[in-house]
Amino acid sequence: MGCALILVLVGMPRVALVLLWFTRHGYVAEAFEQSAVWPILGFLFLPTTTLAFAYSMNSLGAAGEMTSFGWLLTAIGLIVDLGLHGWGGRRAAWRGDD
């Protein structure tokens, strides 16, 4: 049951990005004006950071401008993503699995 909960929690940012794409197609694309590569890479590797960045660019302050609070949210998203990626390795080292 614990593994299922972890899989659901890890997958939620990706589900949110997919739902955002279906409901408000341009929301993420407007945040990443230069190319479509960054949202795709964000979906694969840093989904929480991608969500935080898209929210910060579209909903905080003027459209297309990042506020200092937006940078803070994006940094928190990055910390969450990096914590999710690194937690499995620390857990295996703690248990003695190599």
C-alpha positions as CSV (number, residue, x, y, z in Angstrom):
1,M,0.0,0.0,0.0
2,G,2.9,2.3,0.8
3,C,4.3,1.9,-2.7
4,A,1.0,2.7,-4.3
5,L,0.7,5.9,-2.3
6,I,4.2,7.0,-3.3
7,L,3.5,6.2,-7.0
8,V,0.3,8.3,-6.8
9,L,2.1,11.2,-5.1
10,V,4.9,11.1,-7.6
11,G,2.5,11.0,-10.6
12,M,0.2,13.8,-9.4
13,P,2.2,16.7,-10.9
14,R,2.3,14.9,-14.3
15,V,-1.5,14.3,-14.1
16,A,-2.0,18.0,-13.2
17,L,0.1,19.0,-16.3
18,V,-1.9,16.7,-18.6
19,L,-5.2,18.0,-17.2
20,L,-3.9,21.6,-17.6
21,W,-3.0,20.8,-21.2
22,F,-6.4,19.4,-21.9
23,T,-8.4,22.2,-20.2
24,R,-6.2,25.3,-20.8
25,H,-4.0,24.3,-23.7
26,G,-2.0,27.5,-23.9
27,Y,-1.3,27.9,-20.2
28,V,2.0,26.1,-20.1
29,A,3.0,27.1,-23.6
30,E,2.6,30.8,-22.7
31,A,5.0,30.4,-19.8
32,F,7.7,28.8,-22.1
33,E,7.5,31.1,-25.1
34,Q,10.8,30.1,-26.7
35,S,10.2,26.5,-27.5
36,A,8.2,23.4,-26.7
37,V,11.2,21.4,-25.6
38,W,11.2,22.9,-22.1
39,P,7.7,21.9,-21.1
40,I,8.3,18.4,-22.4
41,L,11.5,18.0,-20.5
42,G,9.8,19.5,-17.5
43,F,7.0,17.0,-17.8
44,L,9.5,14.1,-17.8
45,F,12.0,15.3,-15.2
46,L,10.8,18.2,-13.1
47,P,7.0,18.3,-13.2
48,T,6.5,20.2,-10.0
49,T,9.0,22.9,-11.1
50,T,7.2,23.2,-14.4
51,L,3.8,23.6,-12.8
52,A,5.2,26.3,-10.4
53,F,7.0,28.1,-13.2
54,A,3.8,28.1,-15.4
55,Y,1.7,29.3,-12.5
56,S,4.2,32.1,-11.6
57,M,4.5,33.3,-15.2
58,N,0.7,33.3,-15.9
59,S,-1.0,34.1,-12.6
60,L,1.3,36.2,-10.5
61,G,2.1,39.8,-11.4
62,A,1.9,41.0,-15.0
63,A,1.5,38.5,-17.8
64,G,4.9,37.1,-18.9
65,E,6.8,38.6,-16.0
66,M,8.2,36.7,-13.0
67,T,7.8,38.1,-9.5
68,S,10.1,37.4,-6.6
69,F,7.4,35.3,-5.1
70,G,7.2,33.4,-8.4
71,W,10.9,32.6,-8.2
72,L,10.3,31.4,-4.6
73,L,7.5,29.1,-5.7
74,T,9.7,27.8,-8.6
75,A,12.6,27.1,-6.2
76,I,10.3,25.2,-3.8
77,G,9.0,23.2,-6.8
78,L,12.6,22.4,-7.7
79,I,13.4,21.3,-4.2
80,V,10.4,19.0,-4.2
81,D,11.4,17.5,-7.5
82,L,15.0,17.0,-6.5
83,G,13.9,15.5,-3.2
84,L,11.6,13.0,-5.0
85,H,14.4,12.0,-7.4
86,G,17.0,11.6,-4.7
87,W,14.9,10.0,-2.0
88,G,15.1,6.5,-3.5
89,G,18.9,6.4,-3.5
90,R,19.2,7.6,0.0
91,R,16.6,5.0,1.1
92,A,18.5,2.2,-0.6
93,A,21.8,3.3,1.0
94,W,20.1,3.5,4.4
95,R,18.8,-0.1,4.0
96,G,22.1,-1.3,2.8
97,D,21.0,-2.2,-0.7
98,D,23.7,-1.7,-3.3
